[in-house]
Amino acid sequence: MTEAVTGYDGTRPKAVGLVRGEVSGLDAPRHAVAIQRHARALGYQYIYTVRPPQDAPDPIGYALGIAAGLGAVAIGVFDLAHVDNQPARVCEDFDLETVCPATTWARTVRTATVEAGAA
């Protein structure tokens, strides 16, 4: 049995899932359950499944905004198609967890010189 991940205050870190209807199609309910199970198995406190509206101009940005507002540290997706095969976009601020294949894409760590604009 694996030990649950905990935050600095002893609580489990929060995760949200992203399910895009235009990507999952009829498998959307199954994908949502798989993401939730995967996040819980990794020790996250799963708090919400984001389902962007079909007419959202930027469904990934929509999900990133909700995740930030909820204080999540990770976003779970069924596969990379849900983030348009661009894990780096999510990893600027969050860890990305994919169910298929089961992979963790770690958040990008920025150094002080990069943040200050120095090269």
Protein Blocks (a to p, Z undefined) as FASTA:
>chain_A
ZZddddfkopacdddddddfklnmmmlmmmmmmmmmmmmmnopacfbdcdddfklmblml
mmmmmmmmnopabdcdfblmlnoopaklmmmmpccddfbdcdddddddddfklmnopZZ
